[in-house]
Amino acid sequence: MQWILAALAVVLYLPSIKLGFTELDDSIFIKEISHYYQSWNNLITSFRRGVFHETQDIYYRPLLLNSFLINYKLSGEDIAGWRWVNIVLHALNVVLVYRLLLQVNAGAKGAAILAAVFAVHPVLVQAVVWIPGRNDSLLGVFVFSYLLLLTRFAQKPTVLNAAGQFLLLLGGFFTKESGVLTPLAGGVLWLLVLRRPIIHRTTWSVGAMGLVAALIWFGLRSQATLASQQMHWAEMMQSFQYRLPVLFHYLGKVFFPVQLNVFPVQEDTSWVPFWITLGLITVLMYLTLKYGQVLWHQLAGGLMIYVIFLIPALLVPLSFNDQDLEHRLYVPLIGILMALAALQPRWVRHRLAAATVLVVLAVLITVNLSRHRYFNDPITFWEKAVADSPSEPYAKMMLASRLDKKDPHRADSLMRLAYRMDSSMKYINYYMGVLLQHRDSVLESEPYFLRELQKSDYSHCYFHLAHVAFEKQDRNQAMEWLQEYLRRNPADGQGNHNLLLLYYEAGDTVKLKQQVKRMRQLGLPVPDVIAKAADS
């Protein structure tokens, strides 16, 4: 059965192989930082840096970054190869979910049904077809494997099993920050679902493994070159209070997935799916109590695991982002499935119940397939984001930047609207500056880039400020801006080429030779006339 379920996941997501880039972080990981993937030695370096940038990043996800490095070695910038990895990870998780549910009173039939729901549920589409969604599916491999080993450890504790648990905990920790809560979820599984005593040597050994893994993670993370980001309790609690409805919105999307969104925000998320979900759960509970039994301890444990894995998303400061992206449900969904497995209605053996399950799966598959197209290209993706999240200025900004050449009038209108909605938003001043430069208003773009540098220190601003300085006939300033840009983006072809031309025009032989040497080392083309001048 487990291989049938895995095949179902693979076949369902096969059409996504042909999809392109959304330009929501996927182009960053596949193209913009591809220079990082050139050396296998960086598999170690990943544990000493942020995932997006060596120093200008707060996210510490070395195993995710290493999965990208290996993926690049296998398939280069061909996104199809990256999508294949995402699909395989999802299929593996389907098998793990099936095996885990077998261990928690779901029964063979119940485990198969619930695992099939996990395989095809449209709320997980973003985790599979969006390349950066791998942070959750990769985390799922470690978390689900750990929980599975934990259930077997409860039956027969062995040193080998304990060692496996420890390694899987470390894997989850170093994949995504929310993995740090895996021991807490394991404790809930151990005490409530598996009903093991709290005062017992095996219980203490499980807790000790989690503590040691957390200390190792904390120690390595503290040595990494991450951007310093002070988060005060007051800010985190404010975020928690604001984002708390997300728990209920996500629950509604699980049971009634009709208003899914590629870029959801609270203001544009309807409560209707949740209220319908509440009604469905009420009916399901009534039928179960009347015609079966409820494993209350497991029901409580499953719901707690669901909440535990969503806690990090609730604590993310609003200054970072205010989106409630659906791929974050990938790991927490296991808690909902465990809770459903706690409902033991006898009426599921009826033919009508079997037919209902088939209809539900067919609907989920249909909705799933219909969502793939939104991840086909940047314009389609951001059009959908704008349509479903009209109050989100970031989506308007991203769509405007992609429409700049295709529909400049609409791009101008959208960008200015986004700027009016939130002029302090990260990257908005950068995109306003780019828009002005494309409108031949190069000098007018300067203050926008300078403001963006103060806001986010976005490195691409330096490239465009060099353009401004060039228009002002200030070649020295243009060189300085480009030098700073290349310090942060050393392999950028256009930046290196522009700096090379400036050195050539200035007649600076020393710097010209250095730049030619640097470009040759990077494998970048050097015009013959300049190469001859540098070699003479």
C-alpha positions, 0 to 999 in steps of 0.5 A: 500500500505504501508504494501505491500511495507514493506512486499516487503522489508522484503521478499527481505532481508529474505535470509540475515538472514543466513549470517555470520560475515564480521569482519568489525566492526560487530564482535566488536559490537556483540562479543568483547564488549559483556561484556558491554551489561550485565547491563541494567544500561549501557543504561544510561552509553552509553551517557557518552562514545564512541560507540567502546570504553569508552575513545579511541573513537571519535564516539559519538552514544549512541542510536546506542550503546543502540540498540546493547545492547537491541539486545544482550539482545534479541538474544545474539551473534546469528547474525540472531537476529541482522539481523532481527532488521536491516530488521525491521528497513528498512521495517519501513523506507520504510513505513515512506518514502512512507508516506513522499513522499505522503506529498510532491506532489509525488501522490499515484502512484509516492510515491508507485514507489519511496518507492519501489525503496527505499525498493529494491535499491541495493546501500542500501544493506550494510545498511541492511545486514551489522550490523554496517550499522544500524547507518544509518537505525536507523538514518533514522527512526528518520530523516524520522519521523521528516520530516513527522511530519514537513509536518503535522506541516505545515498543522496543528501546534500543541503542540503534533506535536512539542514535537514529532519533538523535541524528534525525533531530539534528537533521530537523534542527539544521533544516528549518527553525521550526524543527527545534520544536520537534522534541516538544512534539515528540514529548506530546506523542510519547506521553499523550498518544503512546501513553508512556509514563513520564517517570521512566528511564526511557522517557528521560532518555528521549528528553535528554536526546532533544536537549543535547541536539538543541545545545549542538544546534544552538552552539553552531548557530551562534558561531554562524555569520548571521545578521544580528537581529534583536527580537524583543519579547514585546514584539514577538508577543504582539506578532503572536497576538496578531497571527493567532487567527492563522491557526483557525484559518489553516484549519479551515483550509485543511477541511475546506480547501476552496479559498487557497492563495499563493500569497495569503495575508490575514486581511484577505483570508475569509473565516467562512472555511473555518466556520464550515470546518467547525460544522463538519467537525461537529457532525463527525464527532457526533457520528463517532460518539454515536456509532464508535469511540473517540481516543481522547488522549490521541485527539488532544495529542494530535491537536497539540502537535498541530499547534506546536509546529505552527508556533514559530510562524506565529512568533515571526515579527511582522517587520519580517513579513505578514504572509501566511504561506500555506507550505507552512502547514506541511509538517503541522498537518501530521497533527491533524491526521493523528487527531482524525485517526483518534476518531474510531467510527464503526460506520466507516465500513459502510459502502456509503463511507467508502464512496464518500472517501473516493469522492473527497479524494477526487475533489482534492486531486482536482483542486490540487491539479488546478493550482499547479498553473499558478506557479508556472511563471512570475506574472501568473503567480503574482497576478494570482497573488494580487487577485487573492490578496488585494490589501497586500502591497508587496504582491502589487510591487512584485507584479508591477516589477514583472510587468514593467516591459510587457505593460508599462502603464499598468506596471507604473500604476501598480507600483505607485499604488503599492508605494502609497499603501506602504512606502516603508515596505522592504524593496519598494524603494528599490523597485520604484527606482528601477521603474524610474530608470526604465522610464528614462528618469535615471537621476530621479531614481537616486533618492529611492535607491538611497532610501532602500539602502537605509531600509534593507541594504539591498545590494542591487541598489549599488548597481543602479546607483552606479548608473546614476553616477555615470549619468552625472559624469561622476566616473569615480563614484560609479566605480565605487558603487560597482566595487561595493556591488561586486563585493557582495555579488562577485560573480555578477557578469554585468557588474564586472563588465561595467566596472571593466569598461570604467577602468578601461575608459579611465586608463587605470592600467593597474585596476584594469589588469586586476579586473581582467584577471578576476573575470577570467577566474570567474569564467566571464568573457573579456572583450578582445580589445580590452584583453589586449590592452591589459596584457600589453 
